[in-house]
Amino acid sequence: YPLRIEDRKGIKEIIDKFLQYVLLIECESEYNTPILPIKKADEKSYRLVQDLRAISKITEDIHPVVANPYTLLTKLRDKLVWFTVLDLKDAFFCLTLAPESRNLFAFEWENPDSGQKVQLTWTVLPQGFKNSPTIFGNQLAKELESWEAPNSAGVLLQYVDDLLIATEDRGSCIQWTVSLLNFLGMNGYRVSQQKAQLVQTHVTYLGSEISGGQRELGTERKEAICRTPEPQTVKELRTFLGMTASFLSDAPAEPVIHDCLETMETVYSNRPDLKEELLEDADESWYTDGSSFVKQGQRKAGYAITTTQQTFSGQPLEEKRKESGRDHTRYY
């Protein structure tokens, strides 16, 4: 996309800094994706955003093994009442990108002063790439395994680059915080001073407000949920359930076992490896994938969306019996 001269001047300082620290290098690549200079809240400074959707489409997904943000907080015991929250700054830039992968993330840059055009690409894990959070989260988790926590009751929670320390008393929280900060610094990570919440009894973490023995959805997330229109499609319902999942995760002794919609779509979808063909001389046939049958041109399938406390929606699969002599066929 063509960029205004004002926008190019706005991100020139960022580009120059990244070139200076070799986070960006010049390249010649068959790939080229757009960059989008975005003004920050102060309406003066910019941040550099790269549109990597096209690259994400042609690369394989990495199975996400990061913690579920909605069940992660269930690890906090009531006795843990002192907290520290740390946010790693430019965390993805701590991981070097393999040279053979760098051409994928190239973009065109025109210097607003000289007018010279070049292609640049990243030498580090780029932001905006679909697999970056999983790659980084896995690597940080491995490194944190070697961290030796102080010998006092407490827990460290990690979700990608967001860290939470929880301890029983203030002194222990200080010890854990200092120890973890030193460990992160020695391993090349930087912590955002602006976002750090150090040794407090009330913090905000992953959109939830946490205090001793209590946690509730943060104000911003509550407002976002209230502004969300009523879901009309499965996709919209999935989005809404994702936004409200924290309510369910806070229910005592009611862990989230699975994503109901994901399970429903998997079980009741038309699978290419399963065919709706009757077996010869069968007294009874069961379609154990729960798939369906067609009635008056419409495919019928049963489903239910539930928690352990409430049924949101459900529809049983109609029973269709076909009798022919001794043969009986039942569809479920």
C-alpha positions, 0 to 999 in steps of 0.5 A: 500500500502507498504510504503518505510522506507523513507516515513514512517520516513517522516510522523512519526513526523506528526503521533506523533503530531496527537497522542499527540493532540489526533487527532488520536487514536489507534483502532481495525476496520474492515475498513482499507484504505491506507495512502500516504505520499506526499512530499511538494514543499520544497522536505524535509517535508511531508504531510499525505494524506489518500485515502478515496475513498472506504469509500466515495463510501459506504457512502451517499452523503450530499446535498451540501448547500455551496455557489456556488463559481462562483456566490458568488463574484457577492455579491461584490458591486463596492463601496467595494474596501478594502479586507481581505482574510483569510484561516483557517488552518487545519479547518476540525480538529476543528470538533469532529468526532462522536465515532460511525463513527471513525472506518470508517476512520482507517488506518494501521501505522508501526512505522519506529523505532520500527517496531510495527504495529497498526491501527489508526483512527481520532477523528476529521473530516478527510480530503479527505472524500467527505462530509467533506467540506459540513459538515464543511462549514455548521457548520462554516456558523452557527457560523458566524451568531452569529458574530457581524460585525462592524457598517460600510458598508461591506460584509463577504463571506464564501466558506467552510474555505475561508473567504473574507471581503470587505469594502468601506474604509481602516479603516473599513477593519481593524475593520472588520478584527480585529473583525473577527480574534478575533471571530475565535480565541475565537471559536477555529479556526486558521488562516494561517498566510502565506496565509492571505491577510490583508487589501489590495486593490488587493487580490486573492480569489477562483481563481479570482483576485479582486480589486475595482469594478473589478474581473478576473480569476486568472493567474493559472486558465487561464493557466489551462484552456488553457492547457485543451484539447477540450472536447469530452464527456459530462463528459469532457464538464462538467469539462470544463464548471466548469472551465470557469464558472467564465467568465459567472458569471462576466457578468453584470446582468446575474446570473447563474440560473442552471447547464445546463448539469445537467439539460439536463441530468436530463430532458432527461435521461431515467427515470425508473419511466416513461415508454414509453407506449401509453395510450388507445384511446389517440388522442395525447400523450406527453412524458413530461419528454422529453425523447426520441424515438428509430429510427433505433436502436438509441435513439433520444433526443433533447437538448441545452446547452446555456447561456443568450448570446450564444448557445454552442450546440443544437439538436432538437428532431426529430418529429415522427408521427404515424397515424392509423385511428383517433389515432395520436401519437407525440413524443417530 
